[in-house]
Amino acid sequence: MTDKPNDLLLLAGKALALIMQFFLALGAIACVIALPLVIVFQGEINAQILAEFGEDVGKLPLLAIIGLIGLIIALLGLAFVFFGKLRAIIGTVGEGDPFAPINAVRLELMAWIMLACQVIILPIGGLALFLAKWAEPMENVEATIDVGIELEGLLLVVILFILARVFKHGAEMREDLEGTV
C-alpha cells in the first residue's frame, strides 16, 4: 500500500501524542529532580514544619514521599511509552499500512501498560491518602482522596487486548491474501 492519506485527524492524533509525551517527560524530570532534593533537605524541611506547626504534625514521612515519587515516575514512564506506541500506530496508519503485524504487538503492549498503570495507581492513592492525613494538622482541612481501580481503565485494557487480536487477525488475513495472489 503506497497510498499516503493526508488525514488531519491522524496529524492531530500524532501531535497530541507527542505533546502528551513532552509533558509526561517534563513531569518525570521534575520528579527525578525532586526525589534527591527531598532526601538532602529533609532536615531543613522537618525544622520548618516544627517551627510552623509544632509537635502536632510530626516529622516528614520520608519513605512515603520517596515511595510516592518513585511510583509517580514509574507511572509517567509507562504513560510515555504508551503514547510512543500510539504515535507509531498512527504513523503506520498514515503510511497506509494499519494492519502491519507490529501494530498488534504495539496494541497488546499498550494494554499491558494500561493494566500496570491501574495497578500502580492503587499504592499511589494509598500513599497520597497517608500523606494527606499526615498533613491535616497543617491546614486544618480534611482531605478526600478517591482510591481504587477505575472501571473505565479496565475497559480500556480489555478494548486494547481485543484490538490487538483484531489487528493480528487482519495482518494474518492480509498475508494469506498476498500469498494467494
Contacts in CASP RR format, 6 or more apart in sequence:
PFRMAT RR
TARGET T0000
AUTHOR 0000-0000-0000
METHOD contacts of the structure
MODEL  1
MTDKPNDLLLLAGKALALIMQFFLALGAIACVIALPLVIVFQGEINAQIL
AEFGEDVGKLPLLAIIGLIGLIIALLGLAFVFFGKLRAIIGTVGEGDPFA
PINAVRLELMAWIMLACQVIILPIGGLALFLAKWAEPMENVEATIDVGIE
LEGLLLVVILFILARVFKHGAEMREDLEGTV
1 95 0 8 1.000
1 96 0 8 1.000
1 97 0 8 1.000
3 96 0 8 1.000
4 94 0 8 1.000
4 95 0 8 1.000
4 96 0 8 1.000
5 94 0 8 1.000
5 96 0 8 1.000
7 94 0 8 1.000
10 90 0 8 1.000
10 91 0 8 1.000
10 93 0 8 1.000
10 94 0 8 1.000
13 90 0 8 1.000
14 87 0 8 1.000
14 90 0 8 1.000
14 91 0 8 1.000
17 83 0 8 1.000
17 84 0 8 1.000
17 86 0 8 1.000
17 87 0 8 1.000
17 90 0 8 1.000
18 83 0 8 1.000
18 87 0 8 1.000
20 79 0 8 1.000
20 83 0 8 1.000
21 80 0 8 1.000
21 83 0 8 1.000
21 84 0 8 1.000
21 87 0 8 1.000
24 76 0 8 1.000
24 77 0 8 1.000
24 79 0 8 1.000
24 80 0 8 1.000
24 83 0 8 1.000
25 76 0 8 1.000
25 80 0 8 1.000
27 76 0 8 1.000
28 73 0 8 1.000
28 76 0 8 1.000
28 77 0 8 1.000
28 80 0 8 1.000
31 69 0 8 1.000
31 70 0 8 1.000
31 72 0 8 1.000
31 73 0 8 1.000
31 76 0 8 1.000
32 73 0 8 1.000
34 69 0 8 1.000
35 66 0 8 1.000
35 69 0 8 1.000
35 70 0 8 1.000
35 73 0 8 1.000
38 45 0 8 1.000
38 60 0 8 1.000
38 62 0 8 1.000
38 65 0 8 1.000
38 66 0 8 1.000
38 69 0 8 1.000
39 62 0 8 1.000
39 66 0 8 1.000
42 60 0 8 1.000
42 62 0 8 1.000
43 60 0 8 1.000
45 60 0 8 1.000
46 59 0 8 1.000
46 60 0 8 1.000
49 57 0 8 1.000
49 58 0 8 1.000
49 59 0 8 1.000
49 60 0 8 1.000
49 138 0 8 1.000
50 57 0 8 1.000
50 58 0 8 1.000
52 138 0 8 1.000
53 137 0 8 1.000
53 138 0 8 1.000
56 137 0 8 1.000
57 134 0 8 1.000
57 135 0 8 1.000
57 137 0 8 1.000
57 138 0 8 1.000
58 134 0 8 1.000
61 130 0 8 1.000
61 131 0 8 1.000
61 134 0 8 1.000
64 127 0 8 1.000
64 130 0 8 1.000
64 131 0 8 1.000
64 134 0 8 1.000
65 131 0 8 1.000
67 127 0 8 1.000
68 124 0 8 1.000
68 127 0 8 1.000
68 128 0 8 1.000
68 131 0 8 1.000
71 120 0 8 1.000
71 123 0 8 1.000
71 124 0 8 1.000
71 127 0 8 1.000
72 124 0 8 1.000
74 120 0 8 1.000
75 117 0 8 1.000
75 120 0 8 1.000
75 121 0 8 1.000
75 124 0 8 1.000
78 113 0 8 1.000
78 116 0 8 1.000
78 117 0 8 1.000
78 120 0 8 1.000
79 113 0 8 1.000
79 117 0 8 1.000
81 109 0 8 1.000
81 113 0 8 1.000
82 110 0 8 1.000
82 113 0 8 1.000
82 114 0 8 1.000
82 117 0 8 1.000
85 106 0 8 1.000
85 107 0 8 1.000
85 109 0 8 1.000
85 110 0 8 1.000
85 113 0 8 1.000
86 110 0 8 1.000
88 102 0 8 1.000
88 103 0 8 1.000
88 106 0 8 1.000
89 98 0 8 1.000
89 103 0 8 1.000
89 106 0 8 1.000
89 107 0 8 1.000
92 98 0 8 1.000
92 100 0 8 1.000
92 102 0 8 1.000
92 103 0 8 1.000
98 167 0 8 1.000
99 167 0 8 1.000
99 170 0 8 1.000
99 171 0 8 1.000
99 173 0 8 1.000
99 174 0 8 1.000
100 171 0 8 1.000
101 168 0 8 1.000
101 171 0 8 1.000
103 167 0 8 1.000
103 171 0 8 1.000
104 164 0 8 1.000
104 165 0 8 1.000
104 167 0 8 1.000
104 168 0 8 1.000
104 171 0 8 1.000
105 164 0 8 1.000
107 160 0 8 1.000
107 161 0 8 1.000
107 163 0 8 1.000
107 164 0 8 1.000
107 167 0 8 1.000
108 160 0 8 1.000
108 161 0 8 1.000
108 164 0 8 1.000
110 160 0 8 1.000
110 164 0 8 1.000
111 157 0 8 1.000
111 158 0 8 1.000
111 160 0 8 1.000
111 161 0 8 1.000
111 164 0 8 1.000
114 153 0 8 1.000
114 156 0 8 1.000
114 157 0 8 1.000
114 160 0 8 1.000
115 157 0 8 1.000
118 149 0 8 1.000
118 150 0 8 1.000
118 153 0 8 1.000
118 154 0 8 1.000
118 157 0 8 1.000
121 147 0 8 1.000
121 148 0 8 1.000
121 149 0 8 1.000
121 150 0 8 1.000
122 147 0 8 1.000
122 148 0 8 1.000
122 149 0 8 1.000
125 145 0 8 1.000
125 147 0 8 1.000
125 148 0 8 1.000
126 145 0 8 1.000
126 147 0 8 1.000
128 145 0 8 1.000
128 147 0 8 1.000
129 143 0 8 1.000
129 145 0 8 1.000
129 147 0 8 1.000
132 143 0 8 1.000
132 145 0 8 1.000
133 143 0 8 1.000
135 143 0 8 1.000
136 142 0 8 1.000
136 143 0 8 1.000
END
